């Protein structure tokens, strides 16, 4: 009998001279993807055995010594406003933008993480997603990529429109967009994309389940809308209904409601439920905790300042963003409070100010818990 074929070695990633927080995020992502990660400082020997080298590109930064190995992928992380020109002696260097998106850095080199459950229901499906909220964006990336989608995620409607203008309607199978975004909202994005790529299906993500909201989405050129916080099965079903060869799309089901369990052990965050949402991938949950801590940290003082100034427009915007973040963290009580704050602020009710102060206290209370969870996994926290 022939000897068994040796198991393929895991991909090797070298992280060189990145700040501690970014290095920790990449280490956690590599662990989740089954890759071996090594963190090095500038001036060390070049990591010849690495399949992927990620290094900082700040102006004046000392670069590692030695040439890259044949077939090695090298990504220099760009810094806005700095000199990010490719260094001499290193050919074929890619440029990666900040803030880092670990999945987008790793995906071209490292095989995707093995996930349990339904399997890769979106295997090979090319999804362009627009979402301005950092927490929501991370959740959307992990949910869809965990189903095998080839995901390009951008931070607003203008960036999404630019991608469609560059690559045309053939670049993606579906566009998923948040509705309320600065600069260009989901409605305007849909109207403009319809003119550029009439056949590209557009699915809106909205916090509102009313018939009027669905009618607005359809009138703007979307094929349907999915209610946030996103339930994975609902979003997957919506995308699959509008893929080529799917036939006439079935009527959209009634919005599913995520089950939110009561957290135990004095925690407000239900870490068990969050892990289940990401199919047991604890590294994703820890990364989400770090991202949420960084994103939510300014919110309590921002809410209090807006309440003191009587600025209902600012309160509505802050509460809307917090509504999405708290929903994705399965913080049911804060999600409901953010919803009340937003609704009261938009109608100019006095209740908006008392709700905003209560919301500020609630967010401040959960920040240490998010920091502790991220720290347990070695994810750096900015304080």
HELIX and SHEET records of a PDB file:
HELIX    1   1 UNK A   20  UNK A   33  1                                  14    
HELIX    2   2 UNK A  102  UNK A  107  1                                   6    
HELIX    3   3 UNK A  134  UNK A  145  1                                  12    
HELIX    4   4 UNK A  157  UNK A  167  1                                  11    
HELIX    5   5 UNK A  169  UNK A  171  5                                   3    
HELIX    6   6 UNK A  186  UNK A  196  1                                  11    
HELIX    7   7 UNK A  211  UNK A  220  1                                  10    
HELIX    8   8 UNK A  232  UNK A  241  1                                  10    
HELIX    9   9 UNK A  271  UNK A  277  1                                   7    
HELIX   10  10 UNK A  282  UNK A  296  1                                  15    
HELIX   11  11 UNK A  299  UNK A  309  1                                  11    
HELIX   12  12 UNK A  312  UNK A  328  1                                  17    
HELIX   13  13 UNK A  332  UNK A  346  1                                  15    
HELIX   14  14 UNK A  351  UNK A  376  1                                  26    
SHEET    1   A 5 UNK A  36  UNK A  40  0                                        
SHEET    2   A 5 UNK A  12  UNK A  16  1                                        
SHEET    3   A 5 UNK A  52  UNK A  56  1                                        
SHEET    4   A 5 UNK A  73  UNK A  77  1                                        
SHEET    5   A 5 UNK A  94  UNK A  96  1                                        
SHEET    1   B 5 UNK A 150  UNK A 154  0                                        
SHEET    2   B 5 UNK A 126  UNK A 130  1                                        
SHEET    3   B 5 UNK A 174  UNK A 178  1                                        
SHEET    4   B 5 UNK A 201  UNK A 206  1                                        
SHEET    5   B 5 UNK A 224  UNK A 227  1                                        
END                                                                             
